[in-house]
Amino acid sequence: MAECVEDNDAESKISYGDYVMLKKGEVFKSVQIEKKKKMIFEKQWFFLDNAVGHVYGSIFEIESGGSLKLKTVKRAGSSLSNDDSKEAGQDNRHIVDDGRSQKLTRDDIETLKEQGLKGQEIVQQLIDNSTTFKDKTEFAQAKYIKKKKKKYESDITILKPSTRLLALMYHGREPGKICHLRYDTLAQMLTLGNIHAGSKIIVFETCAGLVLGSVMERMGGYGSVIQMYPGGGPTRAGMESFGFPSHFHETLHEFPMCKVNALLAGTLDLSEKDTDSQADGGRNGQVESSQETSGVLEERNSETHSMEVSIDPEEEIKRTEREQLRQQRAQEKKVKLEEKRRKLTSASALLQGQNADGLVIASRFHPCPVLMRLLKFVAPSRPFIVYCQYREPLIECYTKLREQGGAINLRLTDSWLRHYQVLPNRTHPVLLMSGGGGYLLSGTTVDKSGNRQKSEEPAAKRMKLDESSPSCDSSV
């Protein structure tokens, strides 16, 4: 029991090689902790070495030289606003924002920074040198202090990566990379898709690996995740930012979309692409060897014309090194091809059973053809969920599924989210909010052949009953 507690404590502490989330205000950034690596975040540079060994959620202050210092958080509230808020004005009608209310200039503030004053002390100096601070209302004073703290205090919180934090980071900094997927919509996808440990889930996404990492986090390292990818290879930048342990990666498989039709038709040749690659590599090797042979012949001819001058030992060493480098590259390429063939074989074996427990689609491509092909690998009575930034492609998917059958409980929904500021005497909706969170199409697969048999049997029974039963006229 003590060993388990020690392991949990070790996991909750920051260590080298971990992926962490840096938080300053409402801004997030995902980084990996490395020794003496310079980090730049919100126009400030620092090193994360001093954060190693502390628990996640700790708040650090950036000191001169880029070092971090653990900051003690005061639970009783800030001392800046308690004293000054007693002498607050009734309203702000007489305050004129002409830029002359602050006595400190920019050069004075820079001088204070050079003297080593901390952010809290600089904010206090700004309050003391403001001619209009005491005339402001209590709410305006709190807003002024919050604004100056955000500008001059250099506090950074280090958090453990999670689905919500990474979704907030991408949506705030680069929403186009995740197809403008909002974190509340992502939460609905994980719920409607019934993602849980021990299941087999097919994922097709072009959201920088965020949806893939969210599915893997929900499964907890148990089950199988098959990533269907377009193009030459899968994108997993968002998934790697979670910092999963090694046993999580053992549950991840990959399969290219270009081979789906061949797998469904039973004509998949696992060695076809590799053979072509090896043939190309062989041609390249032949070209390199022919070039080297021609170079050797030219050297021999030159040696013959120069009355058999002795061979330069440096040239012989360089030639040997080039040959060894070529053999090393060929061996590395062969190992990569074998690894790729092995992954393709394991993924195709999982898909051939056509018994997946769920399907999750979130991509910039048109979802209809992708959905129709990948639904064939999902077992009956299993959920599927499709995300799209726009409504019209999902309407087409909805119509197609209603025509072809094989799915019930189809629902096309959109999510609406609005933040509220909840403070004493000033609770109101936040003015700036997200315009839209995209649309979701969810449903449940059914066996079309089973439905047809069930529907035909009652019809046949009804025909037999109609033939055997007397008509109304004869009974009369």
C-alpha positions in Angstrom: 0.0 0.0 0.0 2.9 2.3 0.8 4.5 1.6 -2.6 1.2 2.7 -4.4 1.2 6.0 -2.4 4.8 6.6 -3.3 4.1 6.0 -7.0 1.1 8.4 -7.0 3.3 11.1 -5.3 6.0 10.5 -8.0 3.4 10.9 -10.8 2.0 14.1 -9.3 5.4 15.8 -9.3 7.1 17.5 -12.2 10.2 15.7 -13.6 12.4 16.0 -16.7 10.9 14.8 -19.9 7.3 15.5 -18.8 4.9 17.5 -21.0 3.4 20.3 -19.0 0.9 23.1 -19.5 2.1 26.7 -18.7 -0.7 29.0 -17.7 -0.6 32.8 -17.3 -4.0 34.4 -17.0 -6.2 32.8 -19.6 -3.3 31.8 -21.9 -1.9 28.3 -22.1 1.1 26.7 -23.8 2.3 23.1 -24.0 6.0 22.4 -23.5 8.3 19.6 -22.6 10.7 20.0 -19.7 14.3 19.7 -20.7 17.5 20.5 -18.9 18.7 24.1 -19.3 16.3 24.7 -22.2 15.2 28.3 -22.7 11.4 28.8 -22.8 9.6 31.8 -24.2 6.0 32.4 -23.0 4.0 35.7 -23.2 7.1 37.8 -24.1 9.1 36.4 -21.2 12.0 33.9 -21.2 12.9 31.5 -18.4 14.2 28.1 -17.5 12.0 25.3 -16.0 14.8 23.5 -14.1 13.7 24.9 -10.7 10.2 23.5 -11.3 11.4 19.9 -11.2 10.4 18.1 -8.0 7.4 20.3 -7.2 3.8 19.2 -7.5 1.6 20.1 -10.4 -0.5 23.2 -9.9 2.4 25.1 -8.3 2.7 28.8 -9.0 6.2 30.2 -9.8 7.5 33.7 -10.2 10.0 34.6 -12.8 13.1 36.2 -11.3 16.0 38.0 -13.0 18.1 35.6 -15.0 15.1 33.5 -16.0 15.0 31.3 -12.9 11.8 30.3 -11.3 10.9 30.8 -7.6 8.0 29.0 -5.9 5.4 31.6 -4.9 3.3 31.2 -1.7 -0.4 32.0 -2.4 -2.2 34.1 0.1 -5.7 32.7 0.8 -7.0 35.8 2.6 -7.1 37.9 -0.6 -4.9 40.6 -1.9 -3.7 43.4 0.4 -3.7 45.9 -2.4 -7.5 46.2 -2.6 -8.5 45.8 1.0 -7.1 49.1 2.3 -7.8 51.3 -0.7 -11.3 50.0 -1.4 -12.5 51.7 1.9 -11.9 55.1 0.3 -13.8 54.5 -2.9 -15.8 57.1 -4.8 -19.5 57.0 -5.4 -19.3 56.9 -9.2 -16.9 57.6 -12.0 -18.7 60.6 -13.6 -16.0 63.2 -12.7 -13.0 61.0 -13.8 -11.4 62.2 -17.1 -9.2 59.7 -18.9 -6.7 62.2 -20.3 -3.5 60.2 -19.6 -2.3 62.5 -16.9 -3.6 60.7 -13.9 -0.5 58.5 -13.5 2.6 60.3 -12.2 5.0 57.4 -13.0 6.4 57.4 -16.6 7.5 54.4 -18.6 11.1 55.1 -17.8 10.3 55.2 -14.0 8.6 51.8 -14.3 11.7 50.4 -16.1 13.9 51.8 -13.4 11.8 50.1 -10.7 12.2 46.8 -12.6 16.0 47.3 -12.8 16.0 47.9 -9.0 14.6 44.4 -8.5 11.0 45.4 -7.5 8.5 42.6 -7.9 5.3 42.8 -9.8 3.2 43.3 -6.6 5.4 46.2 -5.5 5.2 47.9 -8.9 1.4 47.7 -8.8 1.4 49.3 -5.4 3.6 52.1 -6.7 1.2 52.7 -9.6 -1.7 52.9 -7.1 0.1 55.3 -4.9 1.0 57.6 -7.8 -2.4 57.6 -9.4 -4.4 60.8 -8.8 -7.8 59.3 -9.7 -7.6 55.8 -8.0 -9.4 56.9 -4.8 -12.1 58.6 -6.7 -13.0 55.4 -8.6 -15.7 53.1 -7.4 -14.9 49.8 -5.6 -15.5 47.8 -8.7 -13.4 50.1 -10.8 -10.5 49.9 -8.3 -10.6 46.1 -8.4 -10.7 46.2 -12.2 -7.7 48.5 -12.2 -5.7 46.3 -9.9 -6.5 43.2 -11.9 -5.4 44.9 -15.1 -2.1 46.0 -13.7 -1.4 42.7 -12.1 -1.8 41.0 -15.4 0.7 43.3 -17.0 3.4 43.5 -14.4 3.2 40.3 -12.3 5.2 37.5 -13.9 3.5 34.5 -12.3 3.3 31.2 -14.2 1.3 28.1 -13.1 2.5 24.7 -14.2 -0.4 22.2 -14.8 -0.7 18.6 -15.9 -2.0 18.2 -19.5 -5.6 17.2 -19.9 -8.2 17.2 -22.6 -9.8 20.4 -21.4 -6.6 22.4 -21.1 -5.3 21.3 -24.5 -8.6 22.1 -26.1 -8.6 25.6 -24.5 -5.0 26.1 -25.7 -5.7 25.2 -29.3 -9.0 27.0 -29.4 -7.4 30.2 -28.0 -4.2 30.2 -30.1 -4.7 28.2 -33.2 -8.4 27.2 -33.7 -7.9 26.4 -37.4 -5.6 23.5 -36.5 -8.5 21.7 -34.7 -11.2 22.7 -37.1 -12.6 25.3 -34.6 -13.5 22.4 -32.2 -14.5 23.8 -28.8 -13.9 21.9 -25.6 -17.6 21.5 -24.7 -18.2 20.0 -28.1 -15.3 17.7 -27.6 -16.8 16.6 -24.3 -20.1 15.8 -26.0 -18.2 13.7 -28.6 -16.6 11.6 -25.9 -19.9 11.1 -24.2 -22.0 10.3 -27.2 -19.3 8.0 -28.6 -19.4 6.0 -25.4 -15.6 6.0 -25.1 -14.5 3.8 -22.2 -11.7 1.5 -21.2 -11.5 -1.9 -22.9 -13.3 -0.8 -26.1 -12.1 -0.8 -29.7 -12.6 2.7 -31.2 -11.9 3.9 -34.8 -10.8 7.5 -35.0 -10.5 9.6 -38.2 -9.5 13.2 -37.4 -7.4 16.1 -38.8 -7.4 18.1 -35.5 -3.6 17.9 -34.9 -4.2 14.7 -32.8 -6.3 16.4 -30.1 -9.3 14.1 -30.6 -7.1 11.1 -30.8 -5.4 12.0 -27.5 -8.7 12.7 -25.9 -10.0 9.2 -26.8 -6.8 7.6 -25.5 -7.0 9.6 -22.2 -10.7 8.5 -21.7 -9.7 4.8 -22.3 -6.9 4.9 -19.8 -4.5 2.7 -21.7 -6.9 -0.3 -22.0 -8.5 -1.4 -25.3 -7.5 -0.5 -28.9 -7.6 2.7 -30.8 -7.3 2.5 -34.6 -6.3 5.9 -36.2 -7.4 6.2 -39.8 -5.2 8.8 -41.5 -5.1 10.5 -45.0 -1.9 11.2 -46.8 1.5 9.8 -46.1 1.3 9.5 -42.3 -0.7 10.3 -39.2 -0.5 13.6 -37.3 -0.1 13.3 -33.6 1.3 16.6 -32.2 -1.7 17.1 -29.9 -1.7 13.5 -28.7 2.0 13.7 -27.8 1.3 16.8 -25.7 -0.6 14.6 -23.3 2.6 12.9 -22.3 1.1 9.4 -22.1 3.2 6.5 -20.6 4.6 3.8 -22.9 1.7 1.3 -22.3 -0.8 3.8 -23.8 1.1 3.8 -27.1 0.8 0.0 -27.3 -2.9 0.3 -27.7 -2.6 2.7 -30.7 -2.7 1.4 -34.2 -2.8 3.2 -37.6 -4.2 2.4 -41.0 -4.2 4.5 -44.2 -7.5 5.6 -45.8 -6.2 4.8 -49.2 -6.2 1.0 -48.4 -9.8 0.9 -46.9 -11.4 -0.2 -50.2 -8.9 -2.9 -50.7 -9.4 -4.2 -47.2 -13.2 -4.3 -47.7 -12.8 -6.1 -51.0 -10.4 -8.6 -49.5 -7.6 -7.7 -52.0 -5.3 -5.9 -49.5 -1.6 -6.7 -50.2 0.4 -5.7 -47.2 3.8 -6.0 -49.0 2.8 -4.1 -52.2 3.8 -0.6 -51.2 6.8 -1.9 -49.3 8.0 -3.8 -52.3 7.7 -0.7 -54.5 9.6 1.3 -51.9 12.3 -1.4 -51.7 12.4 -1.4 -55.5 12.9 2.4 -55.5 15.5 2.0 -52.8 17.2 -0.6 -54.9 17.1 1.6 -58.0 18.6 4.5 -55.9 21.2 2.1 -54.5 22.0 1.0 -58.1 22.3 4.6 -59.2 24.6 5.4 -56.2 26.7 2.3 -56.8 27.0 3.1 -60.6 28.0 6.6 -59.7 30.6 5.4 -57.3 31.8 2.8 -59.8 32.1 5.5 -62.5 34.0 7.6 -59.9 36.4 4.8 -59.2 36.9 4.2 -62.9 37.7 7.9 -63.4 40.1 7.8 -60.5 41.8 4.7 -62.0 42.0 6.3 -65.4 43.5 9.5 -63.9 45.9 7.4 -61.9 46.9 5.5 -65.1 47.4 8.8 -67.0 49.5 10.2 -64.2 52.0 7.4 -64.5 50.5 5.3 -61.7 50.7 7.9 -58.9 50.3 6.3 -55.4 46.7 6.3 -54.0 45.9 9.0 -51.5 45.1 7.4 -48.1 42.6 10.2 -47.2 40.6 9.6 -50.4 40.5 5.9 -49.5 39.2 6.6 -46.0 36.5 9.0 -47.4 35.4 6.4 -49.9 35.1 3.8 -47.1 33.1 6.2 -44.9 30.7 6.9 -47.8 30.2 3.2 -48.3 29.5 2.6 -44.6 27.1 5.5 -44.5 25.2 4.2 -47.5 24.9 0.7 -45.9 23.7 2.3 -42.6 21.0 4.3 -44.4 19.8 1.2 -46.3 19.6 -0.8 -43.0 17.6 2.0 -41.3 15.3 2.2 -44.2 14.8 -1.6 -44.1 14.0 -1.5 -40.4 11.4 1.3 -40.9 9.7 -0.6 -43.7 9.5 -3.7 -41.5 8.0 -1.7 -38.7 5.5 -0.1 -41.0 4.5 -3.5 -42.4 4.1 -4.8 -38.9 1.8 -1.9 -37.8 -0.2 -2.3 -41.0 -0.7 -6.0 -40.4 -1.9 -5.5 -36.8 -4.3 -2.7 -37.7 -5.8 -4.7 -40.6 -6.3 -7.7 -38.4 -8.3 -5.5 -36.0 -10.4 -4.0 -38.8 -11.1 -7.3 -40.6 -13.4 -8.4 -37.8 -15.7 -5.5 -38.5 -16.6 -5.4 -34.8 -15.4 -2.0 -33.6 -17.2 -0.6 -30.6 -17.4 3.0 -31.9 -16.5 5.5 -34.6 -15.3 9.1 -34.1 -14.9 11.4 -37.1 -13.7 15.1 -36.9 -11.9 16.3 -40.0 -11.7 19.1 -42.6 -12.7 16.6 -45.3 -16.3 16.0 -46.4 -17.6 13.5 -43.8 -20.1 11.7 -46.0 -17.8 9.3 -48.0 -15.6 8.8 -45.0 -18.6 7.9 -42.8 -20.1 5.5 -45.3 -16.9 3.5 -45.7 -15.9 3.4 -42.0 -19.3 2.4 -40.7 -18.8 -1.0 -42.3 -16.1 -1.7 -39.7 -18.4 -1.0 -36.7 -20.4 -3.7 -35.1 -24.2 -3.5 -34.8 -25.7 -1.5 -31.8 -22.7 0.7 -31.5 -22.5 4.5 -31.4 -20.9 6.8 -33.9 -20.3 10.5 -33.8 -19.3 12.9 -36.6 -18.1 16.5 -36.0 -18.1 19.2 -38.7 -17.7 23.0 -38.4 -20.6 23.5 -40.8 -24.1 22.1 -40.9 -24.7 21.3 -44.6 -22.2 18.3 -44.9 -23.8 16.7 -41.8 -27.3 17.2 -43.4 -26.1 15.2 -46.4 -24.8 12.5 -44.1 -28.1 12.4 -42.3 -30.1 12.1 -45.6 -27.7 9.4 -46.9 -28.1 7.3 -43.7 -31.9 7.6 -43.8 -31.9 6.4 -47.4 -29.5 3.4 -47.0 -30.5 2.4 -43.5 -28.1 0.7 -41.1 -28.4 3.5 -38.4 -31.1 4.6 -36.0 -31.5 7.3 -33.4 -29.9 9.9 -35.7 -29.5 13.3 -34.2 -28.0 16.5 -35.6 -27.2 19.0 -32.8 -25.2 22.1 -32.2 -23.8 23.3 -28.9 -24.0 26.8 -27.4 -21.8 28.0 -24.6 -21.6 31.3 -22.7 -19.5 32.2 -19.8 -20.8 34.2 -16.8 -18.9 36.4 -14.4 -20.1 35.5 -10.9 -19.0 38.1 -8.4 -20.8 39.9 -5.6 -23.3 42.5 -7.0 -21.9 42.2 -10.5 -22.9 38.9 -12.0 -23.5 39.1 -15.7 -22.7 37.3 -19.0 -19.2 37.8 -20.4 -19.4 40.1 -23.3 -16.9 38.3 -25.5 -17.9 34.7 -26.3 -17.4 32.0 -28.9 -19.6 32.4 -32.0 -20.2 28.7 -32.5 -18.9 25.3 -31.5 -19.7 23.3 -34.6 -22.2 20.6 -35.3 -22.5 16.9 -34.3 -24.2 14.0 -36.0 -24.7 11.0 -33.7 -26.4 7.7 -34.1 -26.4 4.0 -33.5 -25.6 1.2 -36.0 -28.0 -1.6 -36.7 -27.8 -4.8 -38.7 -29.6 -4.2 -41.9 -29.9 -7.9 -42.9 -31.4 -8.7 -39.5 -34.0 -6.0 -39.8 -35.0 -7.2 -43.2 -35.5 -10.7 -42.0 -37.5 -9.6 -39.0 -39.7 -7.3 -41.2 -40.3 -10.1 -43.7 -41.4 -12.7 -41.1 -44.4 -10.8 -39.7 -45.5 -10.0 -43.3 -45.5 -13.7 -44.2 -47.4 -14.6 -41.1 -50.0 -11.9 -41.8 -50.5 -13.3 -45.3 -51.1 -16.8 -44.0 -53.5 -15.5 -41.4 -55.5 -13.6 -44.0 -55.8 -16.7 -46.2 -57.0 -18.9 -43.4 -59.4 -16.5 -41.7 -62.9 -16.1 -43.1 -63.9 -12.8 -44.7 -66.4 -10.5 -43.2 -69.1 -11.3 -45.9 -69.0 -15.0 -45.3 -69.2 -14.5 -41.5 -72.4 -12.5 -42.0 
